[in-house]
Amino acid sequence: MELREGMSKDDTVHKRNESLHVLGEKLKVLRPQ
């Protein structure tokens, strides 16, 4: 993932973590325990 100008590294990490969290939620819905 590239860093856009004016975007801090923390923002990028936060967005990536958010995406992973969303993917995890989707997996939970698809494969309930």
PyMOL Python script that loads the backbone (N, CA, C, O; Angstrom):
from pymol import cmd

cmd.read_pdbstr("""\
ATOM      1  N   MET A   1       0.854  -1.201   0.000  1.00  0.00           N
ATOM      2  CA  MET A   1       0.000   0.000   0.000  1.00  0.00           C
ATOM      3  C   MET A   1       0.881   1.239   0.000  1.00  0.00           C
ATOM      4  O   MET A   1       1.754   1.392   0.855  1.00  0.00           O
ATOM      5  N   GLU A   2       0.651   2.107  -0.947  1.00  0.00           N
ATOM      6  CA  GLU A   2       1.506   3.284  -1.050  1.00  0.00           C
ATOM      7  C   GLU A   2       1.033   4.376  -0.102  1.00  0.00           C
ATOM      8  O   GLU A   2      -0.143   4.453   0.252  1.00  0.00           O
ATOM      9  N   LEU A   3       1.976   5.212   0.296  1.00  0.00           N
ATOM     10  CA  LEU A   3       1.628   6.343   1.153  1.00  0.00           C
ATOM     11  C   LEU A   3       1.296   7.540   0.289  1.00  0.00           C
ATOM     12  O   LEU A   3       2.121   7.976  -0.515  1.00  0.00           O
ATOM     13  N   ARG A   4       0.101   8.074   0.444  1.00  0.00           N
ATOM     14  CA  ARG A   4      -0.252   9.275  -0.316  1.00  0.00           C
ATOM     15  C   ARG A   4       0.350  10.489   0.369  1.00  0.00           C
ATOM     16  O   ARG A   4       0.586  10.497   1.577  1.00  0.00           O
ATOM     17  N   GLU A   5       0.591  11.503  -0.432  1.00  0.00           N
ATOM     18  CA  GLU A   5       1.164  12.722   0.125  1.00  0.00           C
ATOM     19  C   GLU A   5       0.190  13.310   1.138  1.00  0.00           C
ATOM     20  O   GLU A   5      -1.011  13.398   0.882  1.00  0.00           O
ATOM     21  N   GLY A   6       0.716  13.710   2.285  1.00  0.00           N
ATOM     22  CA  GLY A   6      -0.137  14.328   3.291  1.00  0.00           C
ATOM     23  C   GLY A   6      -0.816  13.304   4.184  1.00  0.00           C
ATOM     24  O   GLY A   6      -1.515  13.673   5.128  1.00  0.00           O
ATOM     25  N   MET A   7      -0.624  12.043   3.905  1.00  0.00           N
ATOM     26  CA  MET A   7      -1.211  11.011   4.756  1.00  0.00           C
ATOM     27  C   MET A   7      -0.116  10.448   5.647  1.00  0.00           C
ATOM     28  O   MET A   7       0.950  10.054   5.174  1.00  0.00           O
ATOM     29  N   SER A   8      -0.394  10.418   6.929  1.00  0.00           N
ATOM     30  CA  SER A   8       0.612   9.895   7.851  1.00  0.00           C
ATOM     31  C   SER A   8       0.610   8.382   7.825  1.00  0.00           C
ATOM     32  O   SER A   8      -0.363   7.752   7.410  1.00  0.00           O
ATOM     33  N   LYS A   9       1.712   7.812   8.273  1.00  0.00           N
ATOM     34  CA  LYS A   9       1.816   6.354   8.280  1.00  0.00           C
ATOM     35  C   LYS A   9       0.757   5.746   9.204  1.00  0.00           C
ATOM     36  O   LYS A   9       0.213   4.677   8.928  1.00  0.00           O
ATOM     37  N   ASP A  10       0.478   6.447  10.301  1.00  0.00           N
ATOM     38  CA  ASP A  10      -0.526   5.938  11.244  1.00  0.00           C
ATOM     39  C   ASP A  10      -1.876   5.799  10.561  1.00  0.00           C
ATOM     40  O   ASP A  10      -2.587   4.820  10.788  1.00  0.00           O
ATOM     41  N   ASP A  11      -2.236   6.767   9.730  1.00  0.00           N
ATOM     42  CA  ASP A  11      -3.512   6.705   9.017  1.00  0.00           C
ATOM     43  C   ASP A  11      -3.560   5.468   8.137  1.00  0.00           C
ATOM     44  O   ASP A  11      -4.577   4.777   8.071  1.00  0.00           O
ATOM     45  N   THR A  12      -2.444   5.195   7.458  1.00  0.00           N
ATOM     46  CA  THR A  12      -2.412   4.043   6.559  1.00  0.00           C
ATOM     47  C   THR A  12      -2.577   2.749   7.347  1.00  0.00           C
ATOM     48  O   THR A  12      -3.333   1.863   6.949  1.00  0.00           O
ATOM     49  N   VAL A  13      -1.874   2.646   8.455  1.00  0.00           N
ATOM     50  CA  VAL A  13      -1.974   1.436   9.283  1.00  0.00           C
ATOM     51  C   VAL A  13      -3.392   1.289   9.814  1.00  0.00           C
ATOM     52  O   VAL A  13      -3.942   0.189   9.860  1.00  0.00           O
ATOM     53  N   HIS A  14      -3.971   2.408  10.213  1.00  0.00           N
ATOM     54  CA  HIS A  14      -5.332   2.367  10.755  1.00  0.00           C
ATOM     55  C   HIS A  14      -6.303   1.869   9.692  1.00  0.00           C
ATOM     56  O   HIS A  14      -7.167   1.037   9.970  1.00  0.00           O
ATOM     57  N   LYS A  15      -6.156   2.383   8.476  1.00  0.00           N
ATOM     58  CA  LYS A  15      -7.058   1.948   7.397  1.00  0.00           C
ATOM     59  C   LYS A  15      -6.888   0.462   7.125  1.00  0.00           C
ATOM     60  O   LYS A  15      -7.868  -0.252   6.909  1.00  0.00           O
ATOM     61  N   ARG A  16      -5.649  -0.001   7.137  1.00  0.00           N
ATOM     62  CA  ARG A  16      -5.397  -1.422   6.866  1.00  0.00           C
ATOM     63  C   ARG A  16      -6.031  -2.276   7.966  1.00  0.00           C
ATOM     64  O   ARG A  16      -6.659  -3.297   7.686  1.00  0.00           O
ATOM     65  N   ASN A  17      -5.860  -1.844   9.225  1.00  0.00           N
ATOM     66  CA  ASN A  17      -6.445  -2.603  10.330  1.00  0.00           C
ATOM     67  C   ASN A  17      -7.957  -2.620  10.221  1.00  0.00           C
ATOM     68  O   ASN A  17      -8.597  -3.628  10.521  1.00  0.00           O
ATOM     69  N   GLU A  18      -8.534  -1.490   9.785  1.00  0.00           N
ATOM     70  CA  GLU A  18      -9.981  -1.425   9.624  1.00  0.00           C
ATOM     71  C   GLU A  18     -10.427  -2.430   8.569  1.00  0.00           C
ATOM     72  O   GLU A  18     -11.427  -3.128   8.745  1.00  0.00           O
ATOM     73  N   SER A  19      -9.679  -2.497   7.476  1.00  0.00           N
ATOM     74  CA  SER A  19     -10.035  -3.433   6.397  1.00  0.00           C
ATOM     75  C   SER A  19      -9.975  -4.865   6.906  1.00  0.00           C
ATOM     76  O   SER A  19     -10.855  -5.674   6.610  1.00  0.00           O
ATOM     77  N   LEU A  20      -8.924  -5.180   7.681  1.00  0.00           N
ATOM     78  CA  LEU A  20      -8.801  -6.537   8.213  1.00  0.00           C
ATOM     79  C   LEU A  20      -9.961  -6.839   9.151  1.00  0.00           C
ATOM     80  O   LEU A  20     -10.482  -7.954   9.162  1.00  0.00           O
ATOM     81  N   HIS A  21     -10.362  -5.851   9.932  1.00  0.00           N
ATOM     82  CA  HIS A  21     -11.464  -6.042  10.867  1.00  0.00           C
ATOM     83  C   HIS A  21     -12.753  -6.332  10.106  1.00  0.00           C
ATOM     84  O   HIS A  21     -13.518  -7.221  10.480  1.00  0.00           O
ATOM     85  N   VAL A  22     -12.983  -5.578   9.040  1.00  0.00           N
ATOM     86  CA  VAL A  22     -14.186  -5.786   8.227  1.00  0.00           C
ATOM     87  C   VAL A  22     -14.166  -7.180   7.611  1.00  0.00           C
ATOM     88  O   VAL A  22     -15.187  -7.866   7.584  1.00  0.00           O
ATOM     89  N   LEU A  23     -13.001  -7.596   7.115  1.00  0.00           N
ATOM     90  CA  LEU A  23     -12.892  -8.938   6.530  1.00  0.00           C
ATOM     91  C   LEU A  23     -13.200  -9.993   7.591  1.00  0.00           C
ATOM     92  O   LEU A  23     -13.878 -10.981   7.308  1.00  0.00           O
ATOM     93  N   GLY A  24     -12.705  -9.788   8.803  1.00  0.00           N
ATOM     94  CA  GLY A  24     -12.959 -10.734   9.883  1.00  0.00           C
ATOM     95  C   GLY A  24     -14.438 -10.834  10.177  1.00  0.00           C
ATOM     96  O   GLY A  24     -14.959 -11.926  10.402  1.00  0.00           O
ATOM     97  N   GLU A  25     -15.128  -9.682  10.178  1.00  0.00           N
ATOM     98  CA  GLU A  25     -16.568  -9.692  10.440  1.00  0.00           C
ATOM     99  C   GLU A  25     -17.292 -10.477   9.357  1.00  0.00           C
ATOM    100  O   GLU A  25     -18.208 -11.246   9.647  1.00  0.00           O
ATOM    101  N   LYS A  26     -16.881 -10.282   8.112  1.00  0.00           N
ATOM    102  CA  LYS A  26     -17.518 -10.998   6.999  1.00  0.00           C
ATOM    103  C   LYS A  26     -17.310 -12.497   7.151  1.00  0.00           C
ATOM    104  O   LYS A  26     -18.223 -13.286   6.908  1.00  0.00           O
ATOM    105  N   LEU A  27     -16.090 -12.890   7.557  1.00  0.00           N
ATOM    106  CA  LEU A  27     -15.819 -14.323   7.734  1.00  0.00           C
ATOM    107  C   LEU A  27     -16.689 -14.895   8.845  1.00  0.00           C
ATOM    108  O   LEU A  27     -17.163 -16.028   8.753  1.00  0.00           O
ATOM    109  N   LYS A  28     -16.897 -14.102   9.897  1.00  0.00           N
ATOM    110  CA  LYS A  28     -17.719 -14.580  11.009  1.00  0.00           C
ATOM    111  C   LYS A  28     -19.140 -14.831  10.533  1.00  0.00           C
ATOM    112  O   LYS A  28     -19.794 -15.787  10.948  1.00  0.00           O
ATOM    113  N   VAL A  29     -19.607 -13.945   9.649  1.00  0.00           N
ATOM    114  CA  VAL A  29     -20.972 -14.096   9.136  1.00  0.00           C
ATOM    115  C   VAL A  29     -21.057 -15.330   8.238  1.00  0.00           C
ATOM    116  O   VAL A  29     -22.028 -16.084   8.285  1.00  0.00           O
ATOM    117  N   LEU A  30     -20.014 -15.520   7.416  1.00  0.00           N
ATOM    118  CA  LEU A  30     -20.035 -16.659   6.499  1.00  0.00           C
ATOM    119  C   LEU A  30     -19.862 -17.980   7.239  1.00  0.00           C
ATOM    120  O   LEU A  30     -20.475 -18.988   6.887  1.00  0.00           O
ATOM    121  N   ARG A  31     -19.012 -17.961   8.277  1.00  0.00           N
ATOM    122  CA  ARG A  31     -18.721 -19.210   8.998  1.00  0.00           C
ATOM    123  C   ARG A  31     -18.952 -19.024  10.480  1.00  0.00           C
ATOM    124  O   ARG A  31     -17.998 -18.889  11.246  1.00  0.00           O
ATOM    125  N   PRO A  32     -20.208 -19.017  10.893  1.00  0.00           N
ATOM    126  CA  PRO A  32     -20.486 -18.852  12.333  1.00  0.00           C
ATOM    127  C   PRO A  32     -19.920 -20.027  13.127  1.00  0.00           C
ATOM    128  O   PRO A  32     -19.876 -21.159  12.644  1.00  0.00           O
ATOM    129  N   GLN A  33     -19.495 -19.741  14.339  1.00  0.00           N
ATOM    130  CA  GLN A  33     -18.885 -20.800  15.151  1.00  0.00           C
ATOM    131  C   GLN A  33     -19.971 -21.685  15.731  1.00  0.00           C
ATOM    132  O   GLN A  33     -19.672 -22.640  16.448  1.00  0.00           O
TER     133      GLN A  33
END
""", "prot")
cmd.dss("prot")
cmd.show_as("cartoon", "prot")
cmd.util.cbc("prot")
cmd.orient("prot")
